[in-house]
Amino acid sequence: MTAAGPGPGPGPGAGPGAVSLAVSSSLNAFRAHKRYGTGLTIAEFKCKLELVVGSPASCMELELYGPAEELLGRLDCDEALLGSYPVTDGCRVHVIDRSGARIGEYEDVSQVQKYEMPESDYDKRPESLRAFLKQRQWGRYDEAAARRQAAEQEQRRAQEAALAAALPVGSRCQVQVPGQPCRRGTIMYVGLTDFKPGHWVGVRYDEPLGKHDGSVGGRRYFECPPKYGAFVKPQSVTAGDFPEEDYGLDEL
């Protein structure tokens, strides 16, 4: 098909008004849908397309496609009006970028150089969020709250250590974890672990209701059959005379 250019007079769609066009680009896969005035020159139209596809106006070649995706021609005269071409609602303008940019370059924000303000400069900005928080002593700048939080955390650790010390290894126990049924077993380990901070109690359940065989993260803390072992916090464990429950497994 030969390229359709502006004739001596206005073509279809010429004159004042606007048309709804789809805009595609050789540099990305998405399409935008915009309305443009038919009184724009092609040079002005290209400048508006810069904001849509990212290509420089000076490096654009424009192709016009009809609603049925048939090529209607090229918009190749910068002085001509958009309305002097056969543009109608539903047409598509395809932007061919001749700047040498790569496909997807304008979509990859990781390629954009980012400015990072030095911490010393940021501290000097009176309008920054950090200055606002410091002035009001909120968040991490609330020293009194930070001291209270540290004291409360230390108190919780001390209470947990005291509870753990009262649970002898080898004693029978009952485990009640919130949201789970009550379970019975034997205390096999009490102390610190590698997998999480704080004190933990290793329990060998009477039934295969656990998660492991006493080994977690490559370290063995105690021995038990697979699926019989579990670690729970000291506050969930009560030591005492808890005989094994009769689940009727030997009955016929």
SERO-4910 file (N, C-alpha, C, O; in steps of 0.05 Angstrom, whole numbers):
BEGIN
 pado doro    nc1    nc2    nc3   cac1   cac2   cac3    cc1    cc2    cc3    oc1    oc2    oc3
  Met    A     17    -23      0      0      0      0     18     24      0     38     25     14
  Thr    A     11     44    -15     26     69    -16     20     86      8     -3     85     18
  Ala    A     39    101     17     36    118     40     16    140     34     17    152     13
  Ala    A     -2    144     53    -21    165     49    -10    191     62     -5    191     85
  Gly    A     -8    211     47      2    237     57    -20    257     55    -41    252     45
  Pro    A    -14    281     66    -34    302     65    -38    312     37    -19    316     22
  Gly    A    -63    315     29    -69    325      2    -69    355      1    -61    368     21
  Pro    A    -77    366    -20    -78    395    -22    -98    407     -3    -95    430      4
  Gly    A   -118    392      4   -139    402     23   -143    383     45   -130    361     45
  Pro    A   -160    389     64   -164    371     86   -176    344     77   -193    344     59
  Gly    A   -166    323     89   -177    296     83   -199    289    102   -208    307    117
  Pro    A   -207    264    103   -227    255    122   -219    260    151   -196    255    158
  Gly    A   -236    270    166   -230    276    194   -217    302    198   -209    309    221
  Ala    A   -213    319    177   -200    344    180   -218    364    195   -242    360    198
  Gly    A   -205    386    203   -221    407    216   -220    404    246   -207    386    256
  Pro    A   -232    423    260   -231    423    289   -245    399    301   -264    388    288
  Gly    A   -237    391    324   -249    367    337   -227    350    349   -204    359    352
  Ala    A   -234    326    356   -215    308    369   -222    280    361   -245    274    355
  Val    A   -202    262    362   -206    234    356   -193    217    378   -173    225    390
  Ser    A   -205    194    383   -194    174    402   -176    155    387   -184    141    369
  Leu    A   -150    155    395   -130    139    381   -116    120    401   -112    127    424
  Ala    A   -109     97    391    -91     79    405    -63     86    397    -58     92    374
  Val    A    -44     86    416    -17     92    410      1     69    418      0     60    441
  Ser    A     17     59    399     35     37    404     63     47    397     67     67    384
  Ser    A     83     31    405    111     39    401    128     15    394    122     -7    402
  Ser    A    149     20    379    168     -2    373    186     -8    397    201    -28    396
  Leu    A    184      8    419    202      4    442    188    -11    465    202    -19    484
  Asn    A    162    -15    464    149    -29    486    124    -43    476    116    -39    453
  Ala    A    112    -59    493     90    -75    485     63    -64    492     42    -73    482
  Phe    A     62    -43    508     36    -33    517     24    -14    497     38     -3    479
  Arg    A     -2    -10    499    -16     10    482    -30     30    500    -42     22    520
  Ala    A    -29     55    492    -44     76    507    -67     85    489    -66     83    465
  His    A    -88     94    502   -112    104    488   -116    133    496   -121    139    520
  Lys    A   -114    151    477   -116    180    483   -133    194    462   -139    183    441
  Arg    A   -143    218    470   -157    235    451   -138    258    443   -125    270    460
  Tyr    A   -138    264    418   -121    285    407   -137    303    389   -154    294    374
  Gly    A   -131    329    390   -144    348    373   -135    345    344   -111    342    339
  Thr    A   -153    346    326   -146    343    298   -133    368    287   -123    368    264
  Gly    A   -134    390    303   -121    415    294    -91    416    301    -78    436    294
  Leu    A    -80    395    313    -52    394    319    -36    389    293    -45    375    275
  Thr    A    -13    402    291      5    395    270     19    368    277     19    361    301
  Ile    A     30    355    258     43    330    264     67    334    282     73    317    299
  Ala    A     81    357    280    103    364    297     93    366    326    105    357    345
  Glu    A     70    380    330     58    383    356     49    356    367     51    350    391
  Phe    A     37    340    349     28    314    357     51    296    367     48    282    387
  Lys    A     74    298    354     97    282    362    106    291    390    114    274    406
  Cys    A    105    317    396    113    326    422     95    315    444    104    308    466
  Lys    A     69    313    438     51    301    458     56    271    460     53    260    482
  Leu    A     64    258    439     70    229    440     95    223    456     98    201    466
  Glu    A    113    243    458    137    239    475    130    230    503    143    213    515
  Leu    A    108    242    514    100    236    541     87    208    544     85    198    566
  Val    A     79    197    521     66    171    522     85    148    517     85    128    532
  Val    A    103    151    498    121    129    491    150    133    499    165    114    500
  Gly    A    157    158    506    184    163    515    205    169    494    227    176    500
  Ser    A    198    165    469    217    170    447    219    200    442    199    215    444
  Pro    A    243    210    434    245    238    426    229    244    401    228    228    383
  Ala    A    216    267    400    199    274    377    216    274    351    206    266    330
  Ser    A    240    283    353    257    285    329    265    258    318    274    256    296
  Cys    A    261    237    334    269    210    325    245    192    319    248    168    317
  Met    A    222    204    316    197    189    311    191    186    282    194    206    266
  Glu    A    181    163    274    167    159    249    140    148    257    138    130    273
  Leu    A    119    159    245     92    152    253     77    137    230     78    145    207
  Glu    A     65    115    238     48    100    219     19    101    229     14     99    253
  Leu    A      1    103    211    -28    104    218    -41     79    209    -40     71    185
  Tyr    A    -55     66    228    -70     41    222   -100     46    227   -107     60    246
  Gly    A   -116     34    210   -145     37    214   -156     19    235   -141      3    247
  Pro    A   -182     21    241   -194      5    262   -192    -25    257   -192    -40    276
  Ala    A   -189    -33    232   -185    -61    226   -156    -69    223   -149    -89    212
  Glu    A   -138    -51    234   -109    -56    234    -97    -55    206    -76    -67    201
  Glu    A   -111    -42    187   -100    -39    161    -83    -14    160    -90      7    171
  Leu    A    -59    -15    147    -42      8    145    -54     28    126    -60     23    103
  Leu    A    -58     53    137    -69     75    122    -48     93    110    -53    107     91
  Gly    A    -24     92    122     -2    108    112     15    119    134     13    110    157
  Arg    A     33    137    127     52    149    146     44    178    151     36    193    132
  Leu    A     47    187    176     43    215    182     71    228    180     85    232    200
  Asp    A     78    236    156    106    243    151    110    272    144    132    280    136
  Cys    A     90    289    148     94    317    142     89    333    168     66    335    177
  Asp    A    111    343    180    108    356    206     91    381    205     79    388    226
  Glu    A     88    394    183     73    419    181     43    413    177     26    431    181
  Ala    A     36    389    169      8    382    163     -8    379    189      4    372    210
  Leu    A    -34    383    187    -51    378    210    -58    349    213    -59    334    193
  Leu    A    -61    340    238    -69    312    242    -95    306    228    -98    284    217
  Gly    A   -113    326    228   -139    321    215   -138    320    185   -158    312    172
  Ser    A   -115    326    173   -113    324    144   -108    296    135   -108    290    111
  Tyr    A   -103    278    154    -99    250    148   -125    235    154   -142    246    169
  Pro    A   -129    211    144   -154    197    149   -156    185    177   -160    161    180
  Val    A   -155    202    197   -156    193    225   -185    193    234   -200    212    230
  Thr    A   -194    171    246   -220    169    258   -218    155    285   -197    143    291
  Asp    A   -239    156    300   -239    142    326   -233    112    321   -244    100    303
  Gly    A   -216    101    338   -209     73    335   -184     68    319   -175     45    317
  Cys    A   -173     88    306   -147     84    292   -124     81    311   -127     88    335
  Arg    A   -102     71    301    -78     68    318    -55     82    305    -50     79    281
  Val    A    -40     96    321    -15    109    312      8     93    324     10     90    348
  His    A     25     83    306     48     67    315     73     84    312     80     94    291
  Val    A     88     87    335    112    104    335    136     86    331    141     67    347
  Ile    A    151     91    311    176     77    305    199     95    315    203    117    306
  Asp    A    214     84    335    236    100    346    262     96    330    270     73    327
  Arg    A    273    118    320    298    116    305    322    127    321    342    135    309
  Ser    A    319    128    347    341    140    364    363    119    370    384    127    381
  Gly    A    358     94    364    377     73    371    372     60    398    387     44    407
  Ala    A    350     68    411    343     57    437    335     28    434    326     20    412
  Arg    A    339     12    455    332    -17    454    303    -22    463    292     -5    477
  Ile    A    292    -44    454    265    -51    462    264    -54    492    281    -68    504
  Gly    A    244    -42    505    241    -44    534    258    -25    550    256    -24    574
  Glu    A    274     -9    536    293      9    551    278     29    568    287     35    590
  Tyr    A    256     39    558    242     60    573    223     48    594    211     62    609
  Glu    A    221     21    594    205      8    615    222     -2    638    211     -7    659
  Asp    A    248     -4    635    266    -15    655    276      7    673    295     21    666
  Val    A    262     12    696    270     34    713    296     28    728    308     47    739
  Ser    A    306      3    727    331     -3    740    354     10    725    376     13    737
  Gln    A    350     18    700    371     31    685    372     61    690    391     75    681
  Val    A    352     71    706    352    100    711    370    106    735    368     94    756
  Gln    A    388    125    731    407    132    753    391    146    775    377    166    770
  Lys    A    394    136    799    379    147    822    397    165    838    421    159    842
  Tyr    A    385    186    848    400    204    866    395    196    895    372    193    903
  Glu    A    416    193    909    414    186    938    427    208    954    451    214    951
  Met    A    411    220    971    421    243    987    439    232   1010    430    213   1024
  Pro    A    462    243   1014    479    235   1037    464    239   1064    448    258   1066
  Glu    A    469    221   1083    455    223   1109    461    250   1122    443    261   1135
  Ser    A    485    260   1119    492    286   1132    475    308   1121    466    326   1136
  Asp    A    469    308   1094    453    329   1082    424    326   1090    410    345   1095
  Tyr    A    415    301   1092    387    296   1099    381    305   1128    360    316   1134
  Asp    A    401    302   1146    398    310   1173    395    341   1176    383    350   1195
  Lys    A    405    355   1156    404    384   1157    378    396   1146    373    420   1149
  Arg    A    361    379   1134    336    389   1122    315    392   1143    305    372   1154
  Pro    A    306    416   1150    287    420   1171    259    410   1164    242    405   1181
  Glu    A    253    407   1137    226    398   1129    224    368   1126    203    358   1117
  Ser    A    246    353   1132    245    324   1128    229    310   1149    224    321   1171
  Leu    A    221    286   1143    206    270   1163    223    264   1187    213    263   1210
  Arg    A    249    260   1183    267    254   1205    268    278   1225    267    274   1249
  Ala    A    269    302   1214    270    326   1231    243    329   1246    243    336   1269
  Phe    A    221    323   1232    195    324   1245    193    305   1268    183    312   1290
  Leu    A    202    280   1264    201    260   1285    219    267   1309    213    263   1332
  Lys    A    243    277   1302    262    285   1323    251    308   1340    253    307   1364
  Gln    A    238    327   1327    228    350   1341    206    342   1361    205    353   1383
  Arg    A    190    323   1353    168    314   1371    175    289   1387    159    280   1403
  Gln    A    199    279   1383    208    255   1397    189    232   1393    180    219   1413
  Trp    A    182    227   1368    164    205   1361    180    182   1350    203    185   1342
  Gly    A    167    158   1349    179    135   1336    206    127   1349    207    126   1373
  Arg    A    226    122   1332    251    113   1343    267    135   1357    288    130   1369
  Tyr    A    257    160   1355    270    182   1368    258    188   1396    266    207   1410
  Asp    A    239    172   1404    227    174   1431    245    157   1450    241    133   1453
  Glu    A    265    171   1462    284    156   1478    271    144   1503    279    122   1511
  Ala    A    252    157   1515    239    146   1539    224    120   1531    225    101   1546
  Ala    A    210    121   1509    195     97   1500    214     75   1493    209     51   1498
  Ala    A    237     82   1481    257     61   1474    268     48   1499    272     24   1500
  Arg    A    273     64   1520    282     53   1546    261     35   1558    268     13   1569
  Arg    A    236     43   1557    215     27   1568    213      0   1553    210    -21   1565
  Gln    A    214      2   1527    212    -22   1510    235    -41   1516    231    -65   1518
  Ala    A    260    -31   1519    283    -48   1525    279    -61   1553    286    -84   1556
  Ala    A    269    -45   1572    265    -56   1599    244    -78   1599    246    -99   1612
  Glu    A    222    -74   1584    201    -94   1582    211   -119   1569    204   -141   1577
  Gln    A    227   -116   1548    238   -139   1534    256   -155   1552    256   -179   1552
  Glu    A    272   -141   1568    291   -154   1586    275   -169   1608    282   -191   1617
  Gln    A    253   -157   1617    236   -170   1637    223   -195   1626    222   -215   1640
  Arg    A    214   -194   1601    202   -217   1588    223   -240   1586    216   -263   1590
  Arg    A    247   -233   1578    268   -253   1576    274   -266   1603    278   -290   1605
  Ala    A    275   -249   1624    280   -260   1651    257   -278   1660    262   -299   1672
  Gln    A    233   -271   1655    210   -287   1662    211   -314   1647    205   -335   1658
  Glu    A    218   -312   1621    219   -337   1605    241   -355   1615    237   -380   1616
  Ala    A    264   -344   1622    286   -360   1633    278   -373   1659    286   -396   1664
  Ala    A    263   -359   1676    254   -370   1702    235   -393   1697    236   -414   1711
  Leu    A    216   -390   1679    197   -411   1672    212   -436   1662    205   -459   1669
  Ala    A    232   -431   1644    247   -454   1633    263   -469   1655    265   -493   1654
  Ala    A    274   -454   1674    290   -466   1695    273   -485   1713    283   -502   1726
  Ala    A    246   -480   1713    229   -496   1730    218   -521   1716    200   -535   1726
  Leu    A    229   -527   1692    220   -550   1676    242   -570   1674    260   -567   1657
  Pro    A    243   -590   1692    265   -610   1691    264   -628   1666    243   -637   1658
  Val    A    287   -632   1654    289   -650   1632    282   -679   1641    292   -687   1662
  Gly    A    266   -693   1627    259   -720   1634    232   -722   1648    221   -744   1651
  Ser    A    220   -699   1656    195   -700   1670    172   -700   1650    174   -692   1627
  Arg    A    150   -711   1659    125   -712   1643    114   -683   1642    118   -667   1659
  Cys    A     99   -678   1620     88   -651   1617     63   -651   1601     55   -671   1588
  Gln    A     50   -629   1603     26   -623   1586     31   -597   1571     40   -578   1583
  Val    A     25   -597   1545     31   -574   1528      4   -562   1519    -12   -576   1507
  Gln    A      1   -537   1523    -23   -523   1514    -15   -498   1499    -10   -477   1511
  Val    A    -14   -501   1473     -8   -478   1455    -34   -465   1446    -52   -479   1438
  Pro    A    -37   -439   1448    -62   -425   1440    -71   -434   1412    -55   -433   1393
  Gly    A    -96   -441   1410   -107   -449   1385   -103   -478   1377   -111   -486   1356
  Gln    A    -89   -493   1394    -84   -521   1388    -94   -539   1411    -96   -530   1434
  Pro    A   -100   -564   1406   -109   -582   1427    -87   -588   1447    -64   -586   1441
  Cys    A    -95   -595   1471    -76   -602   1493    -62   -628   1486    -74   -647   1476
  Arg    A    -36   -629   1491    -20   -652   1484     -2   -660   1508      5   -643   1525
  Arg    A      4   -685   1510     22   -695   1532     47   -707   1520     48   -717   1498
  Gly    A     68   -706   1537     93   -717   1528    114   -716   1550    108   -714   1574
  Thr    A    139   -717   1542    162   -716   1560    181   -694   1552    187   -691   1529
  Ile    A    190   -679   1572    209   -657   1567    236   -669   1561    247   -684   1577
  Met    A    247   -663   1537    273   -674   1529    295   -654   1527    319   -661   1528
  Tyr    A    288   -628   1526    308   -607   1523    297   -581   1534    274   -575   1530
  Val    A    314   -565   1548    306   -539   1557    331   -521   1553    353   -527   1563
  Gly    A    327   -499   1540    349   -480   1537    348   -464   1511    326   -462   1499
  Leu    A    370   -452   1504    372   -436   1480    375   -453   1455    384   -476   1457
  Thr    A    368   -443   1432    370   -458   1407    383   -441   1386    387   -417   1389
  Asp    A    390   -453   1364    402   -439   1341    381   -428   1322    387   -409   1307
  Phe    A    357   -439   1323    337   -431   1302    322   -406   1309    312   -392   1291
  Lys    A    318   -400   1336    304   -376   1344    314   -367   1371    324   -383   1387
  Pro    A    313   -340   1376    323   -330   1402    304   -338   1425    282   -347   1420
  Gly    A    314   -335   1449    298   -341   1472    301   -370   1481    316   -386   1469
  His    A    287   -377   1503    288   -404   1514    265   -421   1502    243   -411   1497
  Trp    A    272   -446   1497    253   -464   1484    253   -491   1500    273   -498   1512
  Val    A    230   -505   1498    228   -531   1510    223   -552   1488    204   -550   1473
  Gly    A    241   -571   1487    238   -593   1468    222   -615   1481    229   -625   1502
  Val    A    200   -623   1468    182   -643   1479    179   -667   1459    177   -664   1435
  Arg    A    180   -691   1471    173   -715   1456    144   -722   1463    138   -731   1485
  Tyr    A    127   -718   1443     98   -724   1448     93   -754   1450    109   -770   1440
  Asp    A     71   -761   1463     63   -789   1465     53   -800   1439     54   -824   1434
  Glu    A     44   -783   1422     33   -790   1396     47   -774   1374     60   -754   1380
  Pro    A     46   -783   1349     60   -768   1327     46   -742   1320     34   -740   1298
  Leu    A     47   -723   1339     34   -698   1335     54   -675   1332     46   -652   1332
  Gly    A     79   -682   1329    100   -662   1327    108   -655   1299     93   -660   1280
  Lys    A    132   -645   1296    142   -636   1270    168   -648   1261    175   -647   1238
  His    A    183   -661   1280    210   -671   1273    217   -693   1292    201   -703   1308
  Asp    A    243   -701   1291    253   -723   1307    273   -713   1328    290   -728   1337
  Gly    A    270   -687   1336    288   -676   1355    311   -661   1343    328   -650   1357
  Ser    A    312   -660   1316    334   -647   1302    322   -624   1285    302   -628   1271
  Val    A    333   -600   1288    323   -576   1274    347   -561   1262    366   -555   1276
  Gly    A    346   -555   1236    367   -540   1223    394   -553   1223    414   -539   1224
  Gly    A    394   -580   1223    419   -594   1223    432   -599   1250    452   -612   1252
  Arg    A    419   -589   1271    429   -593   1299    410   -612   1314    386   -607   1313
  Arg    A    421   -632   1327    404   -650   1342    403   -641   1371    424   -638   1384
  Tyr    A    379   -637   1381    375   -628   1408    367   -651   1427    373   -651   1450
  Phe    A    352   -671   1416    345   -695   1431    336   -717   1411    334   -712   1387
  Glu    A    331   -740   1422    324   -763   1405    294   -770   1409    284   -771   1431
  Cys    A    281   -775   1386    254   -785   1387    246   -794   1359    260   -787   1340
  Pro    A    225   -810   1356    217   -818   1329    208   -794   1312    201   -774   1324
  Pro    A    209   -797   1286    199   -775   1269    170   -768   1275    154   -785   1281
  Lys    A    165   -742   1274    138   -730   1279    129   -731   1308    107   -725   1314
  Tyr    A    147   -739   1326    141   -740   1354    153   -715   1369    145   -710   1391
  Gly    A    171   -701   1356    185   -680   1370    174   -652   1363    165   -648   1341
  Ala    A    176   -634   1382    167   -606   1378    182   -588   1398    190   -597   1419
  Phe    A    184   -562   1390    195   -542   1408    173   -522   1414    159   -512   1395
  Val    A    168   -516   1439    148   -497   1448    160   -478   1468    181   -484   1480
  Lys    A    147   -456   1473    157   -436   1492    150   -446   1520    131   -460   1524
  Pro    A    167   -439   1540    163   -449   1568    135   -443   1579    125   -459   1595
  Gln    A    123   -420   1572     97   -413   1583     75   -431   1573     53   -430   1584
  Ser    A     80   -447   1553     60   -466   1543     63   -494   1555     47   -512   1548
  Val    A     82   -497   1573     88   -524   1583     83   -525   1614     91   -507   1628
  Thr    A     70   -546   1622     66   -551   1651     77   -578   1658     68   -598   1647
  Ala    A     97   -579   1676    109   -604   1684     92   -616   1707     81   -601   1724
  Gly    A     90   -642   1708     74   -655   1730     70   -684   1724     82   -696   1706
  Asp    A     51   -696   1739     45   -724   1737     23   -727   1716     -1   -728   1721
  Phe    A     32   -729   1691     14   -731   1668     18   -758   1655     35   -760   1637
  Pro    A      4   -779   1663      8   -806   1650     -1   -805   1621    -17   -788   1613
  Glu    A     10   -824   1606      2   -826   1578    -28   -832   1576    -38   -849   1591
  Glu    A    -41   -819   1558    -70   -823   1555    -75   -849   1539    -59   -856   1522
  Asp    A    -97   -862   1545   -104   -886   1531   -121   -879   1507   -144   -871   1509
  Tyr    A   -108   -882   1483   -122   -875   1459   -137   -899   1446   -149   -897   1425
  Gly    A   -136   -922   1460   -150   -945   1451   -138   -957   1426   -152   -969   1409
  Leu    A   -112   -954   1422   -100   -963   1398    -97   -994   1398    -93  -1006   1377
  Asp    A    -98  -1006   1422    -94  -1035   1424   -121  -1050   1422   -121  -1075   1421
  Glu    A   -143  -1036   1421   -169  -1049   1420   -174  -1058   1391   -167  -1046   1372
  Leu    A   -188  -1081   1389   -196  -1092   1363   -224  -1082   1356   -234  -1088   1335
***
